[in-house]
Amino acid sequence: MISSVDDEQRLEQVRQRVFMSLFIALAGGLHTFESLLPNPLPWFRIGLANILALTALSFYGLRAMWVLSLTRVFIGSLLIGNLFGPGFMLSFAGGLGACLMMSVGAVLLRRGIGLVGLSVLGATGHVCGQLLIAGLVVVQHQSIWLLLPVFLLFALLSGVLNGLAADFMVDYLLQHPAFSACHKRFGFSPER
């Protein structure tokens, strides 16, 4: 059988779609699993699904990270049963904040930041997005911002843990034949 460049490009596109679908499914599952775990305070979650968002960012770029992050919020909320409820609004606002901060970090800092740094930025954006919606819609009181220092400390810890896990996962996947031609690019390359 003769293989053409066009066939190889199609195979690579299909492979990317399959892995993105797997990443989205896993992120939705992690989002759902994490919502079932007991929380010491409202909105405290480690953000395990962010590991897959960082992995998608590393391999496929910013658009993939945005698609994965926002799709997993919809899927997770649908599975939990709070689609368009207060929990969904908090998750969605947190996801938007996280993606925005990670995008800014990836574009402005380019190679000067790693997955751990991007993860901490994402966790910080997530906390700020959640507190903004909590203050405007759920709690409707500005004293909610008094929780910001505690939430930021937790965001720092969870961001570092998730960033390390994502870095390990990316290094592990780079050994897989499907990702052998990939390089860590942290979501930004001038050609995109």
One Martini backbone bead per residue (centre of mass of N, CA, C, O) as a GRO file, in nm:
protein
  192
    1MET     BB    1   0.096   0.036   0.022
    2ILE     BB    2   0.042   0.371  -0.044
    3SER     BB    3   0.166   0.665   0.106
    4SER     BB    4   0.059   0.979   0.182
    5VAL     BB    5   0.060   1.287   0.310
    6ASP     BB    6  -0.247   1.306   0.337
    7ASP     BB    7  -0.282   1.047   0.508
    8GLU     BB    8  -0.104   1.143   0.746
    9GLN     BB    9  -0.275   1.393   0.816
   10ARG     BB   10  -0.538   1.243   0.874
   11LEU     BB   11  -0.429   1.062   1.095
   12GLU     BB   12  -0.349   1.296   1.284
   13GLN     BB   13  -0.631   1.418   1.314
   14VAL     BB   14  -0.768   1.168   1.429
   15ARG     BB   15  -0.582   1.133   1.670
   16GLN     BB   16  -0.647   1.407   1.801
   17ARG     BB   17  -0.952   1.358   1.836
   18VAL     BB   18  -0.934   1.109   2.012
   19PHE     BB   19  -0.767   1.231   2.244
   20MET     BB   20  -0.958   1.464   2.305
   21SER     BB   21  -1.198   1.286   2.376
   22LEU     BB   22  -1.056   1.146   2.611
   23PHE     BB   23  -0.991   1.398   2.775
   24ILE     BB   24  -1.285   1.492   2.810
   25ALA     BB   25  -1.394   1.238   2.947
   26LEU     BB   26  -1.196   1.243   3.187
   27ALA     BB   27  -1.265   1.528   3.287
   28GLY     BB   28  -1.565   1.471   3.342
   29GLY     BB   29  -1.510   1.242   3.544
   30LEU     BB   30  -1.340   1.408   3.747
   31HIS     BB   31  -1.551   1.622   3.804
   32THR     BB   32  -1.758   1.422   3.920
   33PHE     BB   33  -1.586   1.283   4.136
   34GLU     BB   34  -1.510   1.546   4.295
   35SER     BB   35  -1.811   1.616   4.376
   36LEU     BB   36  -1.831   1.352   4.573
   37LEU     BB   37  -1.643   1.472   4.756
   38PRO     BB   38  -1.554   1.590   5.042
   39ASN     BB   39  -1.581   1.922   5.188
   40PRO     BB   40  -1.467   2.163   5.405
   41LEU     BB   41  -1.554   2.373   5.184
   42PRO     BB   42  -1.683   2.561   4.972
   43TRP     BB   43  -1.527   2.506   4.655
   44PHE     BB   44  -1.327   2.284   4.744
   45ARG     BB   45  -1.094   2.191   4.498
   46ILE     BB   46  -0.837   2.054   4.319
   47GLY     BB   47  -0.861   2.009   3.995
   48LEU     BB   48  -0.805   1.744   3.813
   49ALA     BB   49  -0.899   1.835   3.522
   50ASN     BB   50  -0.654   2.030   3.474
   51ILE     BB   51  -0.452   1.821   3.378
   52LEU     BB   52  -0.588   1.787   3.095
   53ALA     BB   53  -0.572   2.080   3.008
   54LEU     BB   54  -0.260   2.092   3.013
   55THR     BB   55  -0.218   1.866   2.811
   56ALA     BB   56  -0.369   1.997   2.575
   57LEU     BB   57  -0.193   2.248   2.570
   58SER     BB   58   0.077   2.106   2.506
   59PHE     BB   59  -0.023   1.953   2.232
   60TYR     BB   60  -0.275   2.161   2.097
   61GLY     BB   61  -0.339   2.416   2.261
   62LEU     BB   62  -0.558   2.664   2.340
   63ARG     BB   63  -0.821   2.562   2.214
   64ALA     BB   64  -0.820   2.284   2.354
   65MET     BB   65  -0.836   2.389   2.641
   66TRP     BB   66  -1.106   2.535   2.615
   67VAL     BB   67  -1.277   2.300   2.521
   68LEU     BB   68  -1.224   2.112   2.757
   69SER     BB   69  -1.305   2.293   2.998
   70LEU     BB   70  -1.602   2.364   2.906
   71THR     BB   71  -1.707   2.079   2.844
   72ARG     BB   72  -1.662   1.952   3.128
   73VAL     BB   73  -1.867   2.129   3.271
   74PHE     BB   74  -2.114   2.030   3.118
   75ILE     BB   75  -2.083   1.727   3.166
   76GLY     BB   76  -2.058   1.729   3.475
   77SER     BB   77  -2.330   1.880   3.529
   78LEU     BB   78  -2.506   1.670   3.392
   79LEU     BB   79  -2.423   1.428   3.575
   80ILE     BB   80  -2.497   1.570   3.850
   81GLY     BB   81  -2.761   1.783   3.803
   82ASN     BB   82  -2.657   2.120   3.766
   83LEU     BB   83  -2.758   2.244   3.517
   84PHE     BB   84  -2.777   2.592   3.551
   85GLY     BB   85  -2.682   2.620   3.825
   86PRO     BB   86  -2.485   2.735   4.071
   87GLY     BB   87  -2.257   2.525   4.026
   88PHE     BB   88  -2.225   2.584   3.727
   89MET     BB   89  -2.157   2.885   3.745
   90LEU     BB   90  -1.900   2.844   3.912
   91SER     BB   91  -1.752   2.654   3.714
   92PHE     BB   92  -1.762   2.833   3.464
   93ALA     BB   93  -1.620   3.081   3.583
   94GLY     BB   94  -1.366   2.927   3.664
   95GLY     BB   95  -1.294   2.825   3.379
   96LEU     BB   96  -1.264   3.100   3.249
   97GLY     BB   97  -1.044   3.210   3.439
   98ALA     BB   98  -0.838   2.987   3.389
   99CYS     BB   99  -0.809   3.016   3.081
  100LEU     BB  100  -0.727   3.310   3.079
  101MET     BB  101  -0.470   3.287   3.253
  102MET     BB  102  -0.328   3.065   3.083
  103SER     BB  103  -0.324   3.222   2.819
  104VAL     BB  104  -0.162   3.463   2.912
  105GLY     BB  105   0.082   3.299   3.009
  106ALA     BB  106   0.145   3.154   2.736
  107VAL     BB  107   0.180   3.415   2.561
  108LEU     BB  108   0.360   3.612   2.735
  109LEU     BB  109   0.576   3.384   2.849
  110ARG     BB  110   0.588   3.127   2.706
  111ARG     BB  111   0.890   2.973   2.799
  112GLY     BB  112   0.889   3.106   3.105
  113ILE     BB  113   0.672   2.872   3.151
  114GLY     BB  114   0.519   2.618   3.308
  115LEU     BB  115   0.286   2.398   3.417
  116VAL     BB  116   0.289   2.500   3.707
  117GLY     BB  117   0.243   2.799   3.648
  118LEU     BB  118  -0.018   2.761   3.486
  119SER     BB  119  -0.174   2.621   3.714
  120VAL     BB  120  -0.166   2.856   3.914
  121LEU     BB  121  -0.309   3.055   3.732
  122GLY     BB  122  -0.566   2.885   3.697
  123ALA     BB  123  -0.643   2.868   3.999
  124THR     BB  124  -0.668   3.172   4.037
  125GLY     BB  125  -0.886   3.220   3.820
  126HIS     BB  126  -1.094   3.029   3.945
  127VAL     BB  127  -1.133   3.175   4.213
  128CYS     BB  128  -1.215   3.452   4.097
  129GLY     BB  129  -1.460   3.355   3.934
  130GLN     BB  130  -1.618   3.234   4.171
  131LEU     BB  131  -1.630   3.487   4.355
  132LEU     BB  132  -1.777   3.666   4.157
  133ILE     BB  133  -2.036   3.492   4.134
  134ALA     BB  134  -2.094   3.470   4.436
  135GLY     BB  135  -2.126   3.782   4.479
  136LEU     BB  136  -2.351   3.828   4.246
  137VAL     BB  137  -2.550   3.554   4.281
  138VAL     BB  138  -2.540   3.368   4.537
  139VAL     BB  139  -2.468   3.559   4.793
  140GLN     BB  140  -2.471   3.877   4.756
  141HIS     BB  141  -2.177   3.956   4.892
  142GLN     BB  142  -1.871   4.123   4.955
  143SER     BB  143  -1.755   3.932   5.191
  144ILE     BB  144  -1.646   3.700   5.011
  145TRP     BB  145  -1.352   3.835   4.975
  146LEU     BB  146  -1.236   3.729   5.254
  147LEU     BB  147  -1.162   3.438   5.119
  148LEU     BB  148  -0.924   3.484   4.923
  149PRO     BB  149  -0.663   3.401   5.081
  150VAL     BB  150  -0.747   3.104   5.124
  151PHE     BB  151  -0.798   3.035   4.824
  152LEU     BB  152  -0.510   3.107   4.723
  153LEU     BB  153  -0.360   2.898   4.887
  154PHE     BB  154  -0.510   2.656   4.767
  155ALA     BB  155  -0.435   2.723   4.471
  156LEU     BB  156  -0.134   2.687   4.502
  157LEU     BB  157  -0.134   2.392   4.589
  158SER     BB  158  -0.308   2.271   4.358
  159GLY     BB  159  -0.140   2.387   4.124
  160VAL     BB  160   0.119   2.235   4.182
  161LEU     BB  161   0.008   1.947   4.177
  162ASN     BB  162  -0.118   1.959   3.890
  163GLY     BB  163   0.140   2.044   3.739
  164LEU     BB  164   0.306   1.793   3.810
  165ALA     BB  165   0.108   1.588   3.691
  166ALA     BB  166   0.111   1.704   3.402
  167ASP     BB  167   0.412   1.677   3.352
  168PHE     BB  168   0.416   1.372   3.385
  169MET     BB  169   0.205   1.305   3.166
  170VAL     BB  170   0.351   1.430   2.926
  171ASP     BB  171   0.609   1.263   2.949
  172TYR     BB  172   0.464   0.992   2.917
  173LEU     BB  173   0.320   1.050   2.636
  174LEU     BB  174   0.589   1.099   2.472
  175GLN     BB  175   0.638   0.775   2.463
  176HIS     BB  176   0.416   0.756   2.278
  177PRO     BB  177   0.361   0.708   1.946
  178ALA     BB  178   0.138   0.935   1.911
  179PHE     BB  179   0.361   1.158   2.058
  180SER     BB  180   0.655   1.151   1.930
  181ALA     BB  181   0.626   1.432   1.751
  182CYS     BB  182   0.602   1.583   2.000
  183HIS     BB  183   0.601   1.890   2.193
  184LYS     BB  184   0.648   2.103   2.426
  185ARG     BB  185   0.447   2.426   2.407
  186PHE     BB  186   0.238   2.565   2.599
  187GLY     BB  187   0.016   2.668   2.366
  188PHE     BB  188   0.260   2.814   2.192
  189SER     BB  189   0.298   2.922   1.852
  190PRO     BB  190   0.362   3.128   1.586
  191GLU     BB  191   0.190   2.960   1.366
  192ARG     BB  192  -0.107   2.988   1.513
   0.00000   0.00000   0.00000
